[in-house]
Amino acid sequence: MLRLLNTITLLAMLGFAGVQYNDPDWALWVAYYAVPAFWAFMAGYRYRVFRSVQWLGWLWASTAAMAALVWHYWPRMPNWWVKSVWMQEETAREGMGLMIALGVMLIAVFTAYRKR
């Protein structure tokens, strides 16, 4: 079940990265989405690496970095969660994308400890 969840989140992050092709700062956003994709892959298919404290440390450091990005890109406009707002405001979509990415990271953390 956890493998399926990590596979779904991996594919979602790869999809998020894939639609950045027309963004002026596409490389930055591809990197933001590639990191959770990597950890979803590791948690789903290479979970034995989490027996190592070093790998867990890198996972936690990546998760903390993603949390910092969510804080930095948190949408500042009122009602940012309303469709009419985020359809117009790129900053709302960016913030929401990073919130989803943090969720993917937390799923990977949960999987790592569960499979450990």
N, C-alpha and C positions, 0 to 999 in steps of 0.2 A: 504493500500500500504506500509506504513512504517512497519507494522507488518511483512509483507512478506519479506521486505528487511532485517529487523533484524533477521528473522528466517534463511534466506540464509546465512547471515554473521555469525550467531551463529553456524550453521552446518559447515561452512568453518573453523572456529576456532577450533571446536571440531575435525574436520578432521586433521587439522595441528597438534593439540596436539596428536592425535592418531598415527601419523607416526613418533613420536619421540622415539619409543620403542627401537630402535637400536643405539641411540645416547648416548655416554658416559655421557653427562650431561643432560639426558632426563628430569629429574625432574624440572630443571630450565626452560627448554623450554616449558614443559607442563604448568608450572605456567604462563609464558609469554603469552601463547595462551589462557589459562583458564580465565584470567582477562577480556579480551575483549569479550569472550564468555559469561561470567556472565553478563556484561553490556548490551550486545545485547539481552540476555534473559530478563533482567529487563526492557529495553526500549520497547521491543516487547510485553511483557506479564504482567509486573507489573509496568507499567509506572506511576501509581498513587503515587508511593513512591516519585516521583520527585517533588511532591508538598511540600516536606520537604526540607528545605535549607541544612540540614545535608547530605541528599542523594545526592543533587546536588554537595555539596562540595566534597564528596567522589568520585563522578564521575569525577569532574574536577581534583582532585588530581591524580586519576588513569590515566587520559588522559595526564597530565603533566609528570607523571612517564614514560608512554609509549613513549612520545616525547623524553624524555631524553635517553631512551633505543635506539630509532632510531638514535639519534645523536651518541651514543656510538658505536653502531654496524654498522654505515654507511659504506658501502663497500669502501675500499681505493684503490682497483685496478682500472686501467683505463678500460673504456667500460664495467663496471660491469653489465649493463643492456642487453648486447648482450648474446644470448642464449649459444654460445660456451664458454663464460666466466663463466656464473653462473652454467653451467652444470659441470664445473671442480672445481669451488671455493666454498667451503661450506660457507665461510664468506659472499660471495655475496648473497647466498640463505638465510642465516640467516638475513642479513640486509633487504632484500626484504620482508621476512616474517614479520618482525617487522613493516615495512612500511605499509603492508596490515593490520596488527593488529591495527596500529594507525588510519587507515582509518575506521576500524570497530568502534573504540572508538569515532571518530568524528561523525559517523552516529548515534551512541547512544546519543551523546550530542545533536545533531540536533533534534532527536526524543523526547528527554526529554523536550526540550524547546517548541517543537511544540505541544506536548500532555499536557503540563502544562497549 
